[in-house]
Amino acid sequence: MTPKISFIIPAFNAAGFIADAIDSVIAQTISDWELIIVDDNSSDATLHIADRYAVADARIRVIRRTEGSGGGFIPRYEAVAAAKSDFILPLDADDVILPDYAAILLGFISNSDASAGTIVYPAEYMWIPPFDKDLAWRPEYFDPQTEITCRPGKDAVRLTLDGWRVPAAGGLIPRALYLEAYRQYGIHHHNFIYADEILTRHLMYLAQEVIFTEKAVYYCRTHAASVTNATSLRRLEILKACRQLLDFTRLRFGTSSEEYRLAHRQLFHWIFLTLDLLSDPHFSAADRKKGYEAIESYRRLVDLPLIRSVVSRKYLSVFHLPLPAIRRIMSLRHKLLGK
């Protein structure tokens, strides 16, 4: 019998926490589900743990990759492609959900007249182990009011530009939309750490309706050592994401759209944020030089006349300066403000 939903978990060296994620799926109040775990050629006990669960529960399947992909983008695609149900519930191997999570999200689908084209995103909270939902917190960058319905779904894209004002982790996503988003974006972005964020915009654009609800919560485990938090030049790939958003908004919304202007403003802001990142003393002089070269190539893409009225004058006044000079000005300002 075809399950109502397919949970999917990409996993790489997740032995220390994947059991928490799997247990949170097994604890769901609905039982008509499948769970697909894609092990991305882990070198620890991740595969052994996943296999143990699969032996104990026939609803759980494990796909083993013999070559690492470098991220969750490709394993997640392979899980979606292998899924048997019409709806996908993605879950990262280090995150957890409460028992009523799937039932709540499915309730929105059953009440929608566009169920095959509806995406439902839950609230998103952060937590530090051990898990305690009462100690989890809601990131302050999300809008306080996230009981939002965007119809058509592409209206939700604006809420993700120049800052994520809505959460988009987990959620309930029609499988057909997921596969089409991968087809349009391509699956060759597997070494790009922000690829899933771009894919999410494709999903929203394709949807007939995108719903954001506080009734269900996705709990994200915090990791100080994650790629997006570590001191690494890979974090400068956010500029590549900004560039892809420029192309995406130009092609989908047009150069006169607010979405296109927001994408340019996002790139403008990230020029400064990545320069600030290079102030970390752990970067070598050679790495800092590479960073400057990368940032400079993206700085030239910013359409200043387009965003001049919607960005800070003080940042505009220094934007033309050599990048090392801007970085030093920012470092001095942080010292003066005690940051």
PyMOL commands that set and color helices and strands:
alter all, ss='L'
color gray80, all
select helices_A, chain A and resi 18-26+46-56+73-82+101-110+115-117+153-160+175-185+195-206+233-253+258-277+285-299+304-310+313-318+323-337
alter helices_A, ss='H'
color red, helices_A
select strands_A, chain A and resi 5-11+33-39+60-64+87-90+96-97+118-127+148-150+173-174+209-221
alter strands_A, ss='S'
color yellow, strands_A
deselect
rebuild
show_as cartoon
